[in-house]
Amino acid sequence: MNAVNESWISAIDTGVLRLITAGSVDDGKSTLIGRLLYDSKGVFADQLAAITRSKYKRVAASDIDLSLLTDGLEAEREQGITIDVAYRYFATPLRKFIVADAPGHEQYTRNMVTGASTAEVAIILIDATRVHDGKLLAQTRRHSALAHLLGLQHIVVAVNKMDLVDWDEKVFERIRAAYAELAEQLGMPRFHIIPMSALKGDNVVASSSNTPWYDGPPLLGLLEGLPAAAGVTGGGSRFFVQWVIRHGGHDINDFRGYAGQLAGATLSVGDEIRVQPSTQLAKVARLLRFDADVDSAVAGDTVVVVLDRDLDVSRGDLLVHSDQSVRVTKEFDAELCWLDQQPLSAQRLYWLKQGTKLTQARIKTVHSRRDIHELQRVAASGVLEMNDIGHVTVTATDTLAVDAYIDYPVTGSFILIDAATHQTAAAGLVR
């Protein structure tokens, strides 16, 4: 379950790894990221000088408050909490990292969802001094459930502040057992677990002599060796039209192209594609990157697609390979994480944004919600409150092309926006 030295970990994988730290308040998320930056030489001298002079420093005079490297807002430093997601970048000889520091407060769960939506690895921090009788804190459970729901490939459990429990192996084993029980309830196939002290640096970048009973790698070594992203599992391409490019006026050879970012598989000149939701067929006549023609594009490329025939294609339409199936519907089931302080109302219309597609939608039915303490589905009264996770049926005004989130995140995810306040009301995953 916690196989930190499994054979499927390969230290030769390179590329960019996107991380997010999660967990409860004061578990040490910001300090851990600061330690990773500091020990991997990812901090400039003027940054260190600035945080050393900070009036909000909360460590001994001779120490560096590493949490200030990520908590950049005045309110964050004043209160000693993380409010917004902070992104930091660092690199080692083996890999580059983009790390998001997510807030632990329940009030800011929506910020955690935002950061986790683009991550591949979740580092779930647990304060070793706050787990009593094998009971994990509510936010630890909630963030773990969300990370699993969002399909993050790797879960790393960092048991922090082990120095405050005298590096007691029994404490670590109790936490390991508690998280293994949680992982089983969530259906999480595996996780990694590491004892550490983010403040002191034990088992963060280098192994610690304080844990002779732990035979796994330090955190950074584990992150360097995790397999790279496998990509989507559906096998075909997905291309949301972001912008229709026209020039040449009414000339017989006027230019019409469709700009956007390719997701999924490769798209090549000559490929037959289907425009969704209209289902019209065409072939790719040209592909342009910047101002040059290319023969093909891969997932992540921003390109302009020119078709071999004039079709009615607008912003928000989806181009897919003609031999790939995609569900075209106005009604679908989804897992909804409610993010707004105003509860869900089945009588209200919300704006639904999927990729570049924008339409109105209504929540037809709330089937159930997930009890974050028992991690079981319970009957719902038709209302979701802030931070609730519910299974719902969505009815849209316009036809949408949707996939299961696990196959194609770009067409399997959406947000709901309150039409009156313009606040993001919910994040949804198609099931």
Disulfide bonds with the S-S distance in Angstrom:
none
